[in-house]
């Protein structure tokens, strides 16, 4: 069979992936061999790439949509596995309804198994794995496999991709349900009210488009003198530029929010490429998208420092990513209405008046940028499905019993909880000990906070496989505590020790595979 691949390594690997899915009987392998021969005979020009097409035809129906969905992403794009799975679930490619009826696997676990099938078939390439669990973190597509994916997606009218080759002929966007934007275009070109998903991989309103409305000399002057606070001409031109752009973007957003009312997925996360040319207007009209299940505004510069309260209308949301570029932003207390939420990413910094009730979010699996200034600590106990928690900012336990830690109410109420990340200025060691005592099943722990000493060994989960301590100026050697953890495989320190001696016993660290020490200025022995 290898001779049909004409020496193309990818074709050989993919053919091996097909064989790996079959049982090892001679008859099954003969069928594959005959299929390869007959498939290539049908092709007018026999090429080794045609073997790749056979890999698609061999996919079971439930994997075909998963594979075709990869056509959304641009060439050489590094695809985050968690984000891809969230999109699959939001689109209904992997259903979240069955888990409620049958009490079986959650949709994200089913989707992960589908992804691993595509990996085993060698149709996607693994780029990064989680250091603790070895699960896939990022994937990528080989150029030839991506060409196949794009070809099949076009045949199936699965998605319309906006790029330089078709941006000028967008009248085609009438019946398609999914649109992936790789190059800028005006949303008003989409005339279909039935569009279900809209994914952006480029700037919403880049500098090139602004040139159509303002002289190039003005834009170049503003860029050249960016930050020149004493130059009055700079501020006059900057205000003119921003006003022009603001009006255009406001019109684009209102059109989108008022005309695509069946939208399920709105993914618009980009880097801030042009400073003041970046930015987006999140108007109250977004509350019209009541069917929305996925909304990401990651890395966006929201033009106002307050999100609209109409976000509370989005009761079907499963993923909400508010990690915007703004220094501080106010989030209205409406997220508690989104009881279907499974993944919530709060802004890294919220204004002091932000106070969110999250106790109704019982389906939540991921909670990022939680802190006790903008949220209620007691709400975590209601999140019985929580798997990952990122604490960023203040973490304090009110009415804390200093005398007996066990008398304080538990903090985490999920038995599926496996990852805890803490990023704060400082944390009370006793508060940390009580938090860890609730995390009986975690396998990953990362702490970046000023803390004088680690809690005693009995507060750490025996399942811990990965620990990272960064900028934790410990006054005591942590090794006598950490070496007792039976499953610890990876241990990382960065700017951690104040002591000059580190001691490990002969029988300590029974499963340690990797130890990383960085910026240890005081350590001598």
N, C-alpha and C positions, 0 to 999 in steps of 0.2 A: 504493500500500500504506500510505502514511503516514496516509491519512484514517481507516484502521481503528484507529489508535492514539489518536484523539481528542485530539491535542495533548499526550499524556502523554510527557514527554521520555524517561523510562526505557524505555517500550515502543518508542519510535522507535529508541533506541540498541540495544536488544536485538534488534529486528528487523534492524537493520543488522549486528549481530554474526552472525545466522544467515546472511544473504546473504554475508558475508565468508568464510564457510567453504565456500561453493560456488564452482565455476569461473564465469567471467564470461559464460557462454553465455546467450543470451536464453531458451532452453528451461528452464534451471535456475531462472532468476528467475521465469518464468511459473508453474512448479510451486509455488514458495514462495507466490506471490500467490494461486494457487488454494487452497492449503492454508490460508492465513490466512482466506480467505472462508468455506470450508467449515467450518473449525474454529469460527469465530464463529457460524455458523448453528446449530451443534449446541448452543451455550450457550443456556440459557433467557433469561438477561438478558445481552445483548451488552455487554461492558465492555472498555475498552482493556487492563485487566489480563489478559484472556484471551490476549492476544498473548504475555505472559510464559510462560503454560503451554505454548504452542507451542514456546518455546525449550527447555523440558525434554523434550518429545516428540521434538525433533530431535536430542537428544544421542545419541551412540553408546553402546552398553552399558557400555563401560569407563569412561565419564565419569559415568554416572548415580549409581553408588555414591559416587564422589568428591563429587558435588554434594550428595547426600542427607546425607553425613557432616557437612556444615556446619550441619545442624539441631541438632547437639549444643550449639552455642555460643549464649550468651544475646544478647539484643537489643543492638545497637550494640557488641558485643564486638570488640575489635581482635585479629584472629587472626594469630599469628606463623606465618609460612610454614614455617620449619624445623620447628616443633613439629607443625604440621598434617601435614606430609609424614612425620614420624616416626610419627604415629598411623596414617596410611594404610598404611604398611609393616607396622607391628605388627599391624594388623587383617587383613592379607592382601589388602586392597583393591588394593594394588600389590605384586606378589610379589617377594621377594628370592631366590627359588629359581632363577629363570631365568638370572640373572647368572652363577651357578656352572656351570650346564649349558652355556650358550652362550658364556660369556666376553664377553658384550656389556655394554651400559650397566648401571650399578648401579641398584638400585631407586629410590634418591633422585633420580637424574637423570630416570628415567622419570616419577616422580611430579611432578617440577617441570614437565616438558613437559605433563602433564595439567592442572596448575594454570594454565599459561599458555594452554591451550586455553579454559578457563573464563573467563580474563581477556579473551581475544580475542572470545569470544562475549558479552562484557559482562554476564555473570551474577554476577561478583564485581567489587569495586572495589579498585584498588590504592591504598593509603594511604602507603606508604613504600618507597623503593628503596635498595639498597646504594649508597653514594657512589662506591665503586671499580668495582664490576662492573655496576652499574645493575640487578642482579637484584631481584626483588620481595622485600621483607622482611615487610611486614604487609599484610593485606587486610581488607575489611569487606563486609558485605552490606547492600544497600539494603533498607529495611523491607518494601517490596512483594515483592521477590525472596525475602526471608527468609520471608514469609508463604507464598509458593508452596512453598518448600523444606519448611517445617513441614507443610504440607498433604500433599505427596507422601510425606514420611517417615511420616506417620500412616497413609496409605493402604497403604503397603508394610510397615507395622509394623517400620520400620527401627530406631527408637529410641523408648524411653519417656522423656519429659521430666518430671521432678518439679518442680512449681511450686505456687504458692498455690492454684491452681484444682483440683488433683488430689491434693495431699499427703494429704488425708484419706481417699482411696479407693484405696489402693495394692494392693488385692487383685488389680488388673489385672496386676501385675508377676509373672506366672507363666511365660509362654512367651517373653517378649521377651528378646533376647540382649544388647541394649545399653541402659544407663540413664545419663541425664545429669541431674545434680542441680543445680537452680537455687535451690531452697529447702531448708531443713533438714528431714530426716525420719529416722526410725529405720531403720537398715539391716535390722533384723529383719523389716521389712514385706516384704522381697523373699523369696519362697519358692522361686524358681526356682534349682536347682543348676546350670543350664546357662548362666547369665549369662556373657558373654564380655568385656564392657567396662563400666567404671564410672568416670565422669568427674564431678568435683565442681567447681562454680563458686561455692560459698558456704562459710560456716564449717561445720566438722564438728560442733561443739557450741557454738552461739552463746549469748550471755547470756540471750536470751529463753527458751531451753529450761531454762537453769539456774534461772530463776525458779520453775519448777514444783517444784523440790526444796529451795530455800532462800528465806526471806522476802526480799521486794524491799528492805526496809530494810537488811538485811545486805549485799546486793550493792551498794547505793548508798553505804553507809558505806565499804566496801572500796575502791570506785572513787575516792571523794572523798579518802580518806587514803592513796592509793597513793603509796609512797615515804616515808611518815612512819615512819622507822626507829625512832624513840624511843617510839612509841605501842604499848604491849603489847596493847591490845585489837585494834588493826589486825592484828597478827600472828596472834592467836588466830582471828579471823574469816577471815583469809586462808587459814590452814591448813585450817580447816573447809571453806571454799569449794573449795579445790584438791582436798581429799580426796574430796569428793562428786563433783566433776567427773571426777577420775581414775578412780573406780570405774565411772562410766557409760561413759566412753570406752573403758576396758579391755574392758568387755563387748561394746561395739559392734565393736571391732577384732577380738576373738577370734571373734565370730560371722562376720565377713566373711572372715577368713583360714581358717576351718575349714569354711565352707559353700559358698564360691565357688571350688572347686578347679580349675575350668576357665577361670578368669579369665585373659585375655590382656593387658588394658589396665587399669591403675589409675592414674588421673591425679588427683592431689589437690594442687594448688598454689594457695595463696591468700596474701593479705596478712595480717599479724598484726593483727587488728582490735581485740582487747580485752585486750592485755597478758597478764595472768595467766589470762584466760579462754581464750586461745589455747593450742595445744599438742595433741600427739597421742601415743598410746602405740604404739610400734612393737614389738610382742611377737615372740618367737621363732616364733610360729605362722605368721608371714609366709613361712617356709620351705616351707609346704604348697602355695603357689601355684607349682608347678613348671612350669606352662604360661605363666607371665607373660612377656610380651615387652616391655612398657612399664611403667615404674614411675617416677613423679615425686612427690617430696615437697618441691618447691621452696617456700621461704618458711615452712616449717613449724617450729614450736617443738617439737622432740622432747622428751618428758618425761624421758628418760634421756640422759645424755651419752655413751652407748655404743650403737652399732648392734648388733643381734644377729648372731652368726656364721652363723645359719641363712640369711642372705642368699645364702650360697654355694650353696644348693640351687637357686637360680633360674638354671639353666644356659641357658635359652632367651632370657634378656633381651637385647634389642637396644638399648634406651634406658634408662639409669639416671641419674636426676637426684637428687643428694643435697645440693643447695644449700639446706640447712636454715637456720633462723633462729638456731640456737644459736651462742653465741660460739665455743666449741671443742667438737669431738666426736671420739670415737675410732671409726675405721672398721677393722674386723677385716680381716686379710689373706686375703680370700676372693674378691676380685673377679677374680683370675686364672683362676678356674674358669669364668667367664662368657665363653667363647670366641666367642659369637655377638654380643657387644657391638659396636655401631656408633657409639653416642653416649654418652659418659661425662662427667658433670658432678660433680666431687668437691666436698665442702664447702669453703667459702672459708677456713676455719681448722680444722685437725685438731690433735688432741693430739699431744704430742711422741712418744708411744710408737707412733703410727700409722706403719707402714712397709709400703707396698703394692708387690707385684710385679705388673707389668702387661705383661710381655713376651710373654704368650700371646695378647694381644688384637690379632691380626693383621688383623682386619676393621674396626678402629676408624677412624672418619672424623672424629670430633670429640672432643677431650680438653680439658676446662676445669678450671682451678684446679690444674694440675700444679705441683709444686715439688720441689726436690732434697732437702728435709728429710723428706718423707713418701713419696717415690717414688724409683725408681732411674732415673738419667739414661740409662743404657745401654739401657733398655727401649724408648726412642723409636725406635731403629734398626729394631726388628722390626715397627713399625706402618707397613707399606709402602703402606697406603691412606689414611693420615692427610691430612686437608685443612685442619683448623683446630686450632690449639694456643693455649691461654691459660695463660700462666705467672703464677701469683699466689703470692708468697712467695719464699723463697730460691732463687737459681739460682747454683750453683757447680759447676765442673768439677773433679773429683778427679784427681790425678796429671797435672795440666795441664803441658804442655811449654811453658815460657815462651820458650824460645829460638826455636822454629820452629813456628808455628801449624799448618802443613800436616802435621806429624808426629802430631798428635792425631787419634784416630779420629773419623769423622763422627758427627753427633748425630741428624739427621733422615734417615730412610731411604725417604721417600715422594717419588715424582716428581709426585704430585698436590697436594702441599702448597701452599696459596695464602694463608693468613691466619695471622699471628703477632701476639699481643698479650702484652706484658710489663708486669706490675704488681708491683713489688717495691721495697724500701727503697733498695737500691743494686745496681749490677751492674758487674763489672770490664769495662772496655772491650775487653780482649783476649778475655774469655769471650764477650762479645757478638759480636765479630768472628768468632770461630770458629762460633758458632751461626748467624750470618747466612750464612756460607760454605756451610752445608748447605742453606740455603733458596734454591735456585737458581730456583724458579718462583713465589715468592710475589708477590702483587699488592697485599697490604695489610699494613702494619706500624704498630703502635702501641706506644709505649714510655712508661711512667710510672715513672721510677726515677732516682735520683741517679746521674749519670754525668758525668765531666769533659769527655769529648770523644767524638765519633762515630768509628766505624771508618773506614778509608780507603774510597774509592769502589769499589774492586775487590771488596769483600766484600758489596756490595748487589746484589740481583737486578735485572737490567735490565727485568724485567716489573713492577716496582713502579709502581702507579698512585695509591696513597694512602699517605701517611705522616702520623702524628700524634705529636708529641713534647710531653709534658706533665710539668711539674715535673722537668725535666732541666736542672740548672744548668750549662750548658756554658761552659767557659772559652775556647772557640775558636768563631769564627763558622762555623756548619755549611753556609752557603750554597755555598762553593766545592766542597764534596763533593756536596751534593744537586742542584745545578744541572746536573750531568752525567748524571743519570738520564734516559734518553731518553723514557720513557713516563709520567713523573710528571705527574698531572693535578691532584691535590688535596694541598695541604701545609698542615698546621695546627700552630701553636705556641701553648703556654700556659705562662707562667712558665718560660721556657726559657733565655733569654740571661743571662749575667753580663757579657758584653762590651757596650760602648757603641756599637759600629759594626757594621752589616750591609752587606755588599758583594755585589752580583750582577753578573756580567759580561754584556755585551751579547748574547752568543750562548747564555747559559745558559737552562735551563728551556724546552726547545723545545715542550713540550705542556702547560705549566701553565695551568689554567683558574681555579683558586681558591687564594688565599693568605689564611690567617687568622692574625692576630697578636693575642694577648690577654695582659694583665698583663706588659707589658714595661717594668719600672720603670727599668732601666738604659740602655735603648736611646736614643741621642741622634741618630744619623745613619744 
